[in-house]
Amino acid sequence: MDWTYWLFGTLQWSDFPPKKDLIATFAASLVILAPIAVAVILTVTKRWTWIWKEWLTSLDHKKIGVMYCVLAAAMLVRALIEAGLMRTQQAMANVGSPVIGADHFGELFSTHGTIMIFFVVMPFISGLINFVMPLQIGARDLTFPFLNAASLWLTAAGAMLVNASLVVGKFSTGGWSGYPPFTELAFSPGEGVNYWIWALTLTGIGTTLTGINFAVTLYKERAPGMHLMRMPLFCWTALSTSILMIFALPPLTVATAMLALDRYAGFHFFTNGAGGNMMLYANLFWLFGHPEVYILILPAFGVWSEVISTFSGKKLYGYTSLVVATISIAVLSFTVWLHHFFTMGQSANVNAVFGIATMLIGIPTGVKVYDWLLTMYRGRIRFTPPLLFSITFLFCFVVGGLTGVLLANAPVDFAVHNSLFLVAHFHNMLIPGTLFAMIAGYMYWFPKVFGFRLDERWGTISWFLWSAGFLLAFMPLYALGLMGAMRRTSMFTDPHYTPYLMIALGGAGMILCGLAALGVQLFVSIRRREQMRVPVGDPWDGHSLEWWSSAPPPEWNFARIPQVDGTEAFTAMKRNGQPYVAQPENYEDICLPANTGIPVMIGVAGGLCAFALTWYIWWLAVVMLVAMWALVVWRSWQGEPMKEFPAELVRKHTEEWLEKARAAKPVDRFAESEPVNLGLADPIR
């Protein structure tokens, strides 16, 4: 019996660093050194107990939201560096100086797409919804706090599995969509596709559970008086996104499970022979994939609605039409998946039906754009960094949408399918539409999360670099695509491409500088935090209930659950002179779920199980799978341990907050970036 295989599966010493090229070895070194550096810092500052008790084991929706965003930010750094390296390779190879090989390039575009979709935007969305949505509906937490934490750690385990591929072995070269038969065992032996399958399986399960949790919370935990048509637009987009998560993620999980059976057990779902049909995979994947586009974009629409309304000093125009448009987009998103493969053999009539359905989505999206523009019309606009990002979004999103209508015509799609024109189109939608919204939401709600504002000067610098960099990086790709340049190509040899590739490389460099500017903004803001404190909690004259609490909010969110009488509950309080009056005469004890380390252990066990399956270490996979379910059973026996916040503590915190609010001077909206702003914006009446 081969005991080496039994113990270590297919894992060998050659799978560990050093790698075949210097760039890959350097990346592996960073993945190893980064957690070591974090561990050293925590040890030197004696913060291990603090981070375990206050953060890692917390069931507080606000802290879980912050951890989601930290995970997304860390993965964003990797994804953007990989994007910059791909642009460098294409530009330099075209002038005869390639920097990486074709296989390494294949890994880069596969990890870049996988990370950006599943481990940057999705966690960022989950983080923002986690923090903001319960506060906006007047709830103390999500309906299932333990499930919320378990979802976070399953997603984190998937992200760590992708990062592990930098150190141990290599990642898939099959793209973020993982099309067979290329990803079948015959054409992609080894661990690469396995890493992709199990990373997506972990995050897919976590995201499905998150969708269930968000939907139930929005249905069951709203404050008295907040019926559905009084929810803020961000909550409507969160609800629609949650429903999409519930119904769109299972097809992906089924597709990856079937691909795993092909690879591990000799099945023939998607193989070239023995009855397999890869079109089954294409349909399953894009049955997930196009609703996924709206999982990414709908929460962004919610962020834009909040940002544009607040910094225009106006009530959101066309609330009802925006709600109807949101629901329409969510429903139509399930009717258009086939436009991703117009060229794969179905009849012209089928293509026409799906092309028309694709164009129909442009109608509710157009309604949203007009409503946002009309919200800004004649408003008291303040050009803060979040609003500047929204202006870039409106321009770029319309351009991207028009190219989408072009691609909805099957004859046009036949001409540019799989070209850089398509790359330009979907980046034109997702970067200004989603990533810029996540950055704007981060800047907008940061004072509520941490109690101090971000530096606006560096925020504006970051906006300029991101916006200009995006236009330079992706507009040339439209031209290159029409000239015949195909995506996922590591090397071009046409000298006519060189100017466009060089401009795109410069744009990628500016985007990386924009990311660095965000880091500088955070650093400067932390150093100047005492001058930028907003303890009262309403620095922007916000409209919804998340601004009706101190900054940062207490763990229990509200001393009393508010009564809601309209779509802008906090604005109504301010107009009636009620936001900072005395709270209830008789405070009550508040009970919330106690911290627990079980979700962390579930995530660790899930990650080790997936790693073991990747390398065929069967004994470890079985042990970790049993451990995961044992932890779930253990938690079910525990019930739901609670921690109590005494009424006296609630009273003391609330009265201190109200005292600060009464002592603060209301600030005109054009002085909101000044030190005098303590979080009490002068409301526009």
C-alpha positions as CSV (number, residue, x, y, z in Angstrom):
1,M,0.0,0.0,0.0
2,D,1.3,3.5,-0.9
3,W,1.3,5.2,2.5
4,T,2.6,8.4,1.0
5,Y,-0.5,8.8,-1.2
6,W,-2.8,7.7,1.6
7,L,-1.4,10.5,3.9
8,F,-0.7,13.3,1.4
9,G,-2.7,12.4,-1.7
10,T,-1.1,13.9,-4.8
11,L,0.7,16.6,-2.8
12,Q,4.5,16.6,-3.5
13,W,7.4,18.8,-2.5
14,S,7.6,20.2,-6.0
15,D,4.2,21.8,-5.4
16,F,5.7,24.2,-2.9
17,P,7.8,27.3,-3.5
18,P,10.0,28.3,-5.2
19,K,7.8,28.5,-8.3
20,K,8.9,28.3,-12.0
21,D,9.2,32.1,-12.4
22,L,10.3,34.9,-10.1
23,I,6.9,36.7,-10.2
24,A,5.0,33.6,-9.0
25,T,7.6,33.0,-6.3
26,F,7.3,36.6,-5.1
27,A,3.5,36.3,-5.0
28,A,3.8,33.1,-2.9
29,S,6.2,34.8,-0.6
30,L,3.7,37.6,0.0
31,V,0.9,35.1,0.8
32,I,3.2,33.5,3.4
33,L,4.6,36.7,4.9
34,A,1.4,38.7,5.2
35,P,-0.3,36.4,7.8
36,I,3.0,36.1,9.6
37,A,3.3,39.9,9.8
38,V,-0.3,40.2,11.1
39,A,0.5,37.5,13.7
40,V,3.6,39.4,14.8
41,I,1.7,42.7,15.1
42,L,-1.0,41.1,17.2
43,T,1.6,39.4,19.4
44,V,3.6,42.6,19.9
45,T,0.5,44.7,20.7
46,K,-1.0,41.9,22.8
47,R,-4.2,41.9,20.8
48,W,-4.9,38.2,20.3
49,T,-7.5,38.1,23.0
50,W,-9.1,41.3,21.8
51,I,-9.4,40.3,18.2
52,W,-10.8,36.9,19.2
53,K,-13.4,38.1,21.6
54,E,-14.4,41.4,20.0
55,W,-14.3,40.5,16.3
56,L,-13.7,36.9,15.2
57,T,-16.3,35.3,17.5
58,S,-18.8,38.2,17.3
59,L,-22.4,37.6,16.1
60,D,-23.0,41.4,15.9
61,H,-24.2,42.1,12.3
62,K,-22.2,45.3,12.2
63,K,-18.9,43.7,13.0
64,I,-19.6,40.8,10.6
65,G,-20.3,43.4,8.0
66,V,-16.9,45.1,8.6
67,M,-15.1,41.7,8.4
68,Y,-16.8,41.0,5.1
69,C,-15.5,44.4,3.8
70,V,-12.0,43.8,5.1
71,L,-11.9,40.4,3.3
72,A,-13.1,42.1,0.1
73,A,-10.5,44.9,0.4
74,A,-7.7,42.4,0.9
75,M,-8.8,40.3,-2.1
76,L,-9.2,43.5,-4.2
77,V,-5.5,44.3,-3.8
78,R,-4.6,40.9,-5.2
79,A,-7.1,41.1,-8.1
80,L,-6.0,44.6,-9.2
81,I,-2.3,43.6,-9.1
82,E,-3.1,40.6,-11.3
83,A,-5.1,42.9,-13.7
84,G,-2.1,45.2,-13.9
85,L,0.2,42.3,-14.6
86,M,-2.1,41.1,-17.4
87,R,-2.1,44.5,-19.0
88,T,1.7,44.7,-18.7
89,Q,2.1,41.3,-20.3
90,Q,-0.1,42.2,-23.3
91,A,1.4,45.6,-23.9
92,M,5.0,44.5,-23.5
93,A,4.6,41.2,-25.4
94,N,3.3,43.2,-28.4
95,V,6.6,45.0,-28.6
96,G,8.6,41.8,-28.1
97,S,9.3,41.9,-24.3
98,P,6.9,39.4,-22.6
99,V,7.0,39.2,-18.8
100,I,5.2,35.9,-18.1
101,G,4.3,32.7,-19.9
102,A,1.0,31.7,-21.4
103,D,0.1,29.2,-18.6
104,H,0.8,31.9,-16.0
105,F,-1.4,34.4,-17.9
106,G,-4.1,31.7,-18.0
107,E,-4.0,31.5,-14.2
108,L,-4.1,35.3,-13.9
109,F,-7.3,35.8,-15.9
110,S,-8.9,32.8,-14.1
111,T,-8.0,34.1,-10.6
112,H,-8.7,37.7,-11.4
113,G,-12.3,37.0,-12.6
114,T,-13.0,34.5,-9.8
115,I,-11.7,36.8,-7.1
116,M,-13.4,40.0,-8.4
117,I,-16.8,38.3,-8.7
118,F,-16.9,35.9,-5.7
119,F,-14.4,37.3,-3.2
120,V,-14.4,41.1,-3.8
121,V,-17.8,42.3,-4.9
122,M,-19.9,39.6,-3.3
123,P,-18.3,40.0,0.2
124,F,-18.4,43.8,-0.1
125,I,-22.1,43.6,-0.9
126,S,-22.8,41.3,2.0
127,G,-20.8,43.5,4.2
128,L,-22.7,46.7,3.4
129,I,-26.0,45.0,3.6
130,N,-25.0,43.4,6.9
131,F,-24.1,46.7,8.5
132,V,-26.7,49.0,7.0
133,M,-29.9,47.0,6.4
134,P,-30.8,46.1,10.0
135,L,-30.2,49.7,11.1
136,Q,-32.4,51.0,8.2
137,I,-35.3,48.8,9.1
138,G,-35.1,49.5,12.9
139,A,-33.9,46.0,13.8
140,R,-31.4,44.9,16.5
141,D,-29.8,42.2,14.3
142,L,-30.4,39.8,11.5
143,T,-32.9,37.0,12.2
144,F,-30.2,34.3,12.3
145,P,-27.0,35.8,13.7
146,F,-25.2,32.4,14.0
147,L,-26.0,31.6,10.4
148,N,-24.7,35.1,9.4
149,A,-21.3,34.4,11.1
150,A,-21.1,30.9,9.5
151,S,-21.7,32.3,6.1
152,L,-18.9,34.8,6.6
153,W,-16.4,32.1,7.6
154,L,-17.4,29.8,4.7
155,T,-16.8,32.7,2.3
156,A,-13.4,33.5,4.0
157,A,-12.5,29.8,3.7
158,G,-13.1,29.9,-0.1
159,A,-11.0,33.0,-0.4
160,M,-8.1,31.4,1.6
161,L,-8.3,28.4,-0.7
162,V,-7.8,30.7,-3.8
163,N,-4.9,32.3,-2.0
164,A,-3.5,28.9,-1.1
165,S,-3.1,28.1,-4.8
166,L,-0.4,30.8,-5.0
167,V,1.7,28.8,-2.5
168,V,0.8,25.2,-3.0
169,G,0.4,24.0,-6.6
170,K,-1.4,26.3,-9.1
171,F,-4.9,27.6,-9.9
172,S,-7.1,26.7,-12.9
173,T,-6.5,28.2,-16.3
174,G,-10.1,27.6,-17.3
175,G,-11.3,31.2,-16.7
176,W,-13.8,32.3,-14.0
177,S,-16.6,30.4,-15.8
178,G,-14.7,27.1,-15.9
179,Y,-16.1,25.8,-19.2
180,P,-15.7,22.1,-19.9
181,P,-14.5,20.1,-21.7
182,F,-11.3,22.2,-21.1
183,T,-11.8,21.8,-17.3
184,E,-12.4,18.1,-17.5
185,L,-9.7,15.8,-16.2
186,A,-8.5,14.8,-19.7
187,F,-7.5,18.4,-20.6
188,S,-6.8,19.9,-17.2
189,P,-5.3,17.3,-14.9
190,G,-3.9,18.3,-11.6
191,E,-5.2,20.5,-8.8
192,G,-5.9,23.8,-10.6
193,V,-9.6,23.2,-11.5
194,N,-10.1,21.4,-8.1
195,Y,-9.1,24.6,-6.3
196,W,-11.7,26.5,-8.4
197,I,-14.5,24.0,-7.8
198,W,-14.1,23.9,-4.1
199,A,-13.5,27.6,-3.6
200,L,-16.8,28.3,-5.4
201,T,-18.6,25.6,-3.5
202,L,-17.7,27.1,-0.2
203,T,-18.6,30.6,-1.1
204,G,-21.7,29.4,-3.0
205,I,-23.1,27.7,0.1
206,G,-22.2,30.8,2.3
207,T,-23.9,33.2,-0.1
208,T,-27.1,31.1,-0.4
209,L,-27.4,31.1,3.4
210,T,-26.7,34.8,3.5
211,G,-29.5,35.4,1.0
212,I,-32.0,33.4,3.1
213,N,-30.9,35.4,6.2
214,F,-31.3,38.8,4.5
215,A,-34.7,37.9,3.0
216,V,-36.1,36.6,6.3
217,T,-34.8,39.6,8.2
218,L,-36.4,42.1,5.7
219,Y,-39.7,40.2,5.9
220,K,-39.9,39.7,9.7
221,E,-37.8,42.3,11.5
222,R,-39.0,45.6,10.2
223,A,-39.9,48.3,12.8
224,P,-43.6,49.0,13.6
225,G,-45.1,51.0,10.8
226,M,-42.4,50.1,8.2
227,H,-44.4,48.2,5.6
228,L,-42.7,47.3,2.4
229,M,-43.4,50.5,0.6
230,R,-41.8,52.5,3.4
231,M,-38.5,50.7,3.2
232,P,-35.5,52.7,2.0
233,L,-34.4,51.9,-1.6
234,F,-31.3,50.2,-0.3
235,C,-33.4,47.7,1.5
236,W,-35.5,47.1,-1.6
237,T,-32.4,46.3,-3.6
238,A,-31.1,44.1,-0.7
239,L,-34.4,42.2,-0.7
240,S,-34.3,41.7,-4.5
241,T,-30.6,40.6,-4.3
242,S,-31.4,38.2,-1.5
243,I,-34.1,36.5,-3.6
244,L,-31.6,36.2,-6.5
245,M,-29.0,34.7,-4.1
246,I,-31.5,32.1,-3.0
247,F,-32.5,31.0,-6.5
248,A,-29.4,31.7,-8.6
249,L,-26.6,30.2,-6.5
250,P,-28.0,26.6,-6.5
251,P,-27.5,26.1,-10.3
252,L,-23.8,27.1,-9.8
253,T,-23.5,24.6,-6.9
254,V,-25.1,21.9,-9.0
255,A,-22.9,22.6,-12.0
256,T,-19.6,22.5,-10.0
257,A,-20.8,19.4,-8.2
258,M,-21.4,17.7,-11.5
259,L,-18.0,18.8,-12.8
260,A,-16.5,17.4,-9.7
261,L,-18.2,14.1,-10.3
262,D,-16.8,14.0,-13.8
263,R,-13.3,14.7,-12.5
264,Y,-13.3,12.5,-9.3
265,A,-15.7,9.7,-10.1
266,G,-15.5,9.2,-13.9
267,F,-19.0,10.5,-14.6
268,H,-19.7,12.0,-18.1
269,F,-22.0,15.0,-17.6
270,F,-19.9,17.4,-19.6
271,T,-17.3,15.2,-21.4
272,N,-16.9,15.1,-25.2
273,G,-17.9,11.4,-25.3
274,A,-19.9,8.8,-23.5
275,G,-23.1,10.9,-23.6
276,G,-21.7,14.0,-22.1
277,N,-22.8,17.5,-23.3
278,M,-21.0,20.6,-22.3
279,M,-24.0,22.7,-23.2
280,L,-25.6,21.4,-20.0
281,Y,-22.9,23.1,-18.2
282,A,-23.2,26.3,-20.2
283,N,-26.9,26.5,-19.4
284,L,-26.5,25.7,-15.7
285,F,-23.6,28.2,-15.3
286,W,-25.3,31.1,-17.0
287,L,-28.6,30.3,-15.3
288,F,-26.6,31.4,-12.3
289,G,-24.3,33.8,-14.1
290,H,-26.8,36.4,-15.4
291,P,-28.8,36.7,-12.2
292,E,-25.3,37.0,-10.6
293,V,-24.8,40.2,-12.6
294,Y,-27.8,41.7,-10.9
295,I,-26.8,40.3,-7.5
296,L,-23.8,42.5,-8.1
297,I,-25.5,45.6,-9.5
298,L,-28.8,45.9,-7.6
299,P,-27.2,46.6,-4.2
300,A,-25.0,49.2,-6.0
301,F,-28.2,50.8,-7.3
302,G,-29.3,51.0,-3.7
303,V,-26.1,52.7,-2.7
304,W,-26.4,55.2,-5.5
305,S,-30.0,56.0,-4.5
306,E,-28.8,56.8,-0.9
307,V,-25.7,58.8,-2.0
308,I,-27.4,60.8,-4.7
309,S,-30.4,61.7,-2.5
310,T,-28.4,62.7,0.5
311,F,-25.8,64.8,-1.3
312,S,-28.4,66.4,-3.5
313,G,-30.3,67.5,-0.4
314,K,-33.6,66.1,-1.8
315,K,-36.0,63.3,-1.3
316,L,-35.4,60.5,-3.8
317,Y,-37.4,61.2,-6.9
318,G,-39.8,58.5,-8.1
319,Y,-39.6,56.1,-5.2
320,T,-42.4,53.9,-6.4
321,S,-41.0,53.7,-9.9
322,L,-37.6,52.8,-8.5
323,V,-39.1,50.0,-6.5
324,V,-41.0,48.7,-9.5
325,A,-37.9,49.0,-11.7
326,T,-35.8,47.0,-9.1
327,I,-38.3,44.2,-9.0
328,S,-38.6,44.1,-12.8
329,I,-34.9,43.8,-13.2
330,A,-34.7,41.0,-10.6
331,V,-37.5,39.1,-12.5
332,L,-36.1,39.7,-16.0
333,S,-32.6,38.6,-14.9
334,F,-33.8,35.0,-15.0
335,T,-34.9,35.3,-18.6
336,V,-31.8,36.3,-20.5
337,W,-29.0,33.8,-19.6
338,L,-28.7,32.5,-23.2
339,H,-27.3,35.7,-24.5
340,H,-24.0,34.6,-23.1
341,F,-23.7,32.0,-25.7
342,F,-25.5,33.2,-28.9
343,T,-22.8,31.5,-30.9
344,M,-23.2,28.0,-29.5
345,G,-25.6,26.5,-32.0
346,Q,-29.2,27.3,-31.0
347,S,-31.6,28.5,-33.6
348,A,-32.0,32.1,-34.8
349,N,-35.6,32.2,-33.3
350,V,-34.3,31.2,-29.8
351,N,-31.5,33.8,-30.1
352,A,-34.1,36.4,-31.1
353,V,-36.3,35.7,-28.0
354,F,-33.4,36.0,-25.6
355,G,-32.1,39.1,-27.4
356,I,-35.4,40.9,-27.0
357,A,-35.6,39.9,-23.3
358,T,-32.1,41.3,-22.9
359,M,-33.1,44.6,-24.4
360,L,-36.2,44.8,-22.1
361,I,-34.0,45.0,-19.0
362,G,-32.8,48.4,-20.4
363,I,-36.2,49.9,-19.8
364,P,-36.3,49.6,-15.9
365,T,-32.6,50.5,-15.8
366,G,-33.3,53.6,-17.8
367,V,-36.1,54.5,-15.4
368,K,-33.6,54.4,-12.6
369,V,-31.1,56.6,-14.4
370,Y,-33.8,59.3,-15.1
371,D,-35.0,59.1,-11.5
372,W,-31.4,59.7,-10.2
373,L,-30.9,62.6,-12.6
374,L,-34.2,64.2,-11.5
375,T,-33.2,63.7,-7.9
376,M,-30.1,65.8,-8.6
377,Y,-32.0,68.4,-10.6
378,R,-32.3,71.7,-8.7
379,G,-30.9,70.0,-5.6
380,R,-28.4,71.6,-3.2
381,I,-25.6,69.4,-4.5
382,R,-22.3,69.0,-2.6
383,F,-19.5,67.4,-4.7
384,T,-18.2,65.0,-2.1
385,P,-16.2,62.0,-3.2
386,P,-19.2,59.6,-3.1
387,L,-21.2,61.9,-5.3
388,L,-18.3,62.4,-7.7
389,F,-18.1,58.6,-8.0
390,S,-21.9,58.6,-8.7
391,I,-21.4,61.1,-11.6
392,T,-18.7,58.9,-13.1
393,F,-21.1,56.0,-12.7
394,L,-24.0,57.7,-14.5
395,F,-21.9,58.5,-17.5
396,C,-20.0,55.2,-17.8
397,F,-23.0,53.1,-17.0
398,V,-25.1,54.6,-19.8
399,V,-22.2,54.0,-22.3
400,G,-21.9,50.4,-21.0
401,G,-25.6,49.9,-21.3
402,L,-25.7,51.0,-24.9
403,T,-22.9,48.5,-25.8
404,G,-25.0,45.9,-24.0
405,V,-28.0,46.6,-26.2
406,L,-25.6,46.2,-29.2
407,L,-24.5,42.8,-27.9
408,A,-28.1,41.8,-27.4
409,N,-28.4,41.7,-31.2
410,A,-27.2,38.2,-32.1
411,P,-25.5,39.2,-35.4
412,V,-23.4,41.9,-33.6
413,D,-22.6,39.3,-30.9
414,F,-21.4,36.9,-33.6
415,A,-18.9,39.5,-34.8
416,V,-17.4,40.5,-31.4
417,H,-18.0,37.5,-29.3
418,N,-15.0,36.6,-27.1
419,S,-13.2,39.7,-28.2
420,L,-11.9,42.6,-26.1
421,F,-15.1,44.5,-27.0
422,L,-16.9,42.1,-24.7
423,V,-14.3,42.6,-22.0
424,A,-14.7,46.4,-22.3
425,H,-18.5,46.0,-22.1
426,F,-18.8,44.0,-18.9
427,H,-16.0,46.0,-17.1
428,N,-17.9,49.1,-18.3
429,M,-20.9,47.9,-16.3
430,L,-19.3,46.3,-13.3
431,I,-16.5,48.8,-12.4
432,P,-18.4,52.1,-12.5
433,G,-21.7,50.3,-11.7
434,T,-20.6,48.1,-8.8
435,L,-17.1,48.6,-7.6
436,F,-17.4,52.4,-7.6
437,A,-20.7,52.0,-5.7
438,M,-18.9,49.9,-3.1
439,I,-16.2,52.6,-2.8
440,A,-18.8,55.3,-2.5
441,G,-20.8,53.3,0.1
442,Y,-17.6,52.8,2.1
443,M,-16.9,56.5,2.1
444,Y,-20.6,57.4,2.8
445,W,-21.1,55.0,5.8
446,F,-17.6,55.0,7.2
447,P,-18.4,57.7,9.7
448,K,-21.3,55.7,11.0
449,V,-19.2,52.5,11.3
450,F,-16.1,54.0,13.0
451,G,-17.2,57.4,14.4
452,F,-15.0,59.7,12.3
453,R,-15.1,61.0,8.7
454,L,-12.7,60.1,5.9
455,D,-10.4,62.8,4.5
456,E,-12.2,64.3,1.5
457,R,-9.1,65.6,-0.3
458,W,-7.6,62.2,-0.7
459,G,-11.1,60.8,-1.5
460,T,-11.3,63.3,-4.4
461,I,-7.8,62.3,-5.6
462,S,-8.8,58.7,-5.4
463,W,-12.0,59.4,-7.5
464,F,-10.0,61.2,-10.2
465,L,-7.4,58.3,-10.4
466,W,-10.1,55.6,-10.5
467,S,-12.3,57.4,-13.0
468,A,-9.5,58.5,-15.4
469,G,-7.8,55.2,-15.0
470,F,-10.9,53.3,-15.8
471,L,-11.6,55.3,-19.0
472,L,-8.0,54.9,-20.2
473,A,-7.9,51.2,-19.3
474,F,-11.1,50.0,-21.0
475,M,-12.2,52.4,-23.7
476,P,-9.3,51.3,-26.0
477,L,-10.5,47.8,-25.6
478,Y,-13.7,48.6,-27.6
479,A,-11.5,49.6,-30.5
480,L,-9.2,46.6,-30.1
481,G,-12.2,44.2,-30.0
482,L,-13.5,45.7,-33.3
483,M,-10.0,45.3,-34.7
484,G,-10.1,41.6,-33.9
485,A,-8.2,41.3,-30.7
486,M,-9.5,38.3,-28.7
487,R,-9.7,38.1,-24.9
488,R,-7.7,35.6,-22.8
489,T,-4.8,36.1,-25.2
490,S,-1.4,36.4,-23.6
491,M,0.4,37.8,-26.6
492,F,-0.5,39.9,-29.6
493,T,1.8,40.5,-32.6
494,D,-0.1,43.2,-34.5
495,P,1.8,46.5,-34.3
496,H,-1.5,48.4,-34.9
497,Y,-2.6,47.2,-31.4
498,T,0.4,48.8,-29.6
499,P,-0.9,52.3,-29.0
500,Y,-4.2,51.0,-27.6
501,L,-2.4,48.5,-25.4
502,M,-0.1,51.1,-24.0
503,I,-2.9,53.5,-23.2
504,A,-4.7,50.6,-21.4
505,L,-1.6,49.8,-19.5
506,G,-1.4,53.5,-18.4
507,G,-5.0,53.3,-17.3
508,A,-4.3,50.2,-15.2
509,G,-1.5,52.0,-13.6
510,M,-3.8,54.9,-12.6
511,I,-6.3,52.4,-11.2
512,L,-3.6,51.0,-9.0
513,C,-2.7,54.5,-7.9
514,G,-6.3,55.1,-7.1
515,L,-6.3,52.0,-4.9
516,A,-3.1,53.4,-3.2
517,A,-4.9,56.8,-2.7
518,L,-7.7,55.0,-0.8
519,G,-5.1,53.5,1.5
520,V,-3.5,56.9,2.0
521,Q,-7.0,58.4,2.7
522,L,-7.6,55.8,5.4
523,F,-4.2,56.3,6.9
524,V,-4.5,60.1,7.0
525,S,-8.0,59.9,8.4
526,I,-7.0,57.6,11.2
527,R,-4.2,60.0,12.2
528,R,-6.6,62.9,12.2
529,R,-9.5,61.1,13.6
530,E,-9.8,63.3,16.7
531,Q,-10.5,66.3,14.4
532,M,-13.0,64.3,12.3
533,R,-15.1,62.7,15.1
534,V,-18.9,62.6,14.5
535,P,-20.2,61.2,17.7
536,V,-23.8,62.4,17.2
537,G,-23.9,60.1,14.1
538,D,-25.6,62.2,11.3
539,P,-22.7,64.0,9.5
540,W,-24.5,64.2,6.1
541,D,-28.1,65.0,7.0
542,G,-29.2,61.5,6.2
543,H,-32.7,60.4,5.6
544,S,-33.1,56.9,7.0
545,L,-32.9,55.2,10.4
546,E,-29.2,54.2,10.4
547,W,-28.3,57.8,11.1
548,W,-30.5,57.9,14.2
549,S,-27.9,56.5,16.6
550,S,-24.5,57.4,17.9
551,A,-21.4,56.8,15.7
552,P,-20.4,54.0,16.0
553,P,-23.8,52.6,17.0
554,P,-24.1,50.5,20.2
555,E,-24.3,46.8,19.8
556,W,-28.1,46.9,20.5
557,N,-28.6,49.6,17.8
558,F,-31.6,51.4,19.4
559,A,-32.6,51.9,23.0
560,R,-36.2,51.6,21.7
561,I,-37.4,50.3,18.4
562,P,-38.6,53.3,16.4
563,Q,-42.1,53.9,15.0
564,V,-42.0,54.6,11.3
565,D,-44.5,56.7,9.4
566,G,-42.9,57.3,6.0
567,T,-40.2,56.4,3.5
568,E,-37.7,58.9,5.1
569,A,-38.2,58.1,8.8
570,F,-35.2,60.0,10.2
571,T,-36.0,63.1,8.0
572,A,-39.5,63.1,9.4
573,M,-38.1,63.0,13.0
574,K,-35.9,66.0,12.3
575,R,-38.7,68.0,10.7
576,N,-40.8,67.3,13.8
577,G,-38.0,68.2,16.2
578,Q,-37.9,64.7,17.6
579,P,-34.6,63.0,16.8
580,Y,-32.7,63.9,20.0
581,V,-35.5,64.2,22.6
582,A,-35.6,62.0,25.7
583,Q,-35.8,58.3,25.0
584,P,-38.2,56.0,27.0
585,E,-38.6,56.7,30.7
586,N,-38.2,53.1,31.6
587,Y,-35.3,51.5,29.9
588,E,-35.3,47.7,29.6
589,D,-32.7,45.1,29.6
590,I,-31.7,44.1,26.0
591,C,-30.7,40.5,25.2
592,L,-28.6,39.6,22.1
593,P,-26.9,36.4,21.0
594,A,-23.6,35.7,22.8
595,N,-20.3,35.4,21.0
596,T,-19.2,32.0,19.9
597,G,-16.2,30.5,18.1
598,I,-18.2,27.8,16.4
599,P,-18.6,29.6,13.1
600,V,-14.8,30.2,12.9
601,M,-14.3,26.5,13.5
602,I,-16.8,25.6,10.8
603,G,-15.0,27.9,8.3
604,V,-11.6,26.3,9.2
605,A,-13.0,22.8,8.9
606,G,-14.6,23.7,5.6
607,G,-11.4,25.2,4.2
608,L,-9.3,22.1,5.3
609,C,-12.0,19.8,3.8
610,A,-11.8,21.7,0.5
611,F,-8.0,21.7,0.5
612,A,-8.0,18.0,1.2
613,L,-10.4,17.3,-1.7
614,T,-8.3,19.4,-4.0
615,W,-5.3,17.2,-3.3
616,Y,-7.1,13.9,-2.9
617,I,-6.3,13.6,0.8
618,W,-9.3,11.5,1.5
619,W,-8.8,10.9,5.2
620,L,-8.5,14.6,6.0
621,A,-11.5,15.4,3.8
622,V,-13.7,12.9,5.7
623,V,-12.5,14.1,9.1
624,M,-13.1,17.7,8.3
625,L,-16.5,17.1,6.8
626,V,-17.6,15.1,9.9
627,A,-16.1,17.9,12.1
628,M,-18.2,20.5,10.3
629,W,-21.4,18.7,10.9
630,A,-20.4,17.8,14.5
631,L,-20.0,21.6,15.1
632,V,-23.5,22.2,13.7
633,V,-24.9,19.5,15.9
634,W,-23.0,20.9,18.9
635,R,-24.5,24.3,18.3
636,S,-28.0,22.9,18.0
637,W,-27.6,21.3,21.4
638,Q,-26.4,24.6,22.9
639,G,-29.5,26.4,21.7
640,E,-28.9,30.1,21.4
641,P,-26.8,31.5,24.4
642,M,-27.6,35.1,25.1
643,K,-25.8,38.0,26.6
644,E,-27.7,40.8,28.4
645,F,-27.2,44.5,28.3
646,P,-28.6,45.9,31.5
647,A,-31.1,48.8,31.3
648,E,-28.7,51.0,33.2
649,L,-26.0,50.5,30.6
650,V,-28.5,51.3,27.8
651,R,-29.7,54.4,29.7
652,K,-26.2,55.7,30.3
653,H,-25.1,55.3,26.7
654,T,-28.3,56.8,25.3
655,E,-28.2,59.8,27.6
656,E,-24.5,60.5,26.8
657,W,-25.3,60.4,23.1
658,L,-28.3,62.8,23.6
659,E,-26.2,65.1,25.6
660,K,-23.6,65.3,22.9
661,A,-26.4,65.9,20.3
662,R,-27.8,68.8,22.4
663,A,-24.3,70.3,22.9
664,A,-23.3,70.1,19.2
665,K,-23.8,72.9,16.8
666,P,-25.8,72.1,13.7
667,V,-23.6,72.3,10.7
668,D,-24.5,73.7,7.2
669,R,-24.1,71.0,4.6
670,F,-21.3,73.0,2.9
671,A,-19.3,72.9,6.1
672,E,-19.7,69.1,6.6
673,S,-16.0,68.5,5.9
674,E,-14.8,70.9,8.6
675,P,-13.8,69.9,12.2
676,V,-16.9,71.7,13.5
677,N,-19.0,68.8,12.1
678,L,-19.6,66.6,15.1
679,G,-22.3,64.6,13.3
680,L,-25.2,67.0,13.6
681,A,-26.0,68.2,10.1
682,D,-28.4,71.1,9.8
683,P,-31.4,69.6,8.1
684,I,-32.7,71.1,4.9
685,R,-36.3,71.9,5.3
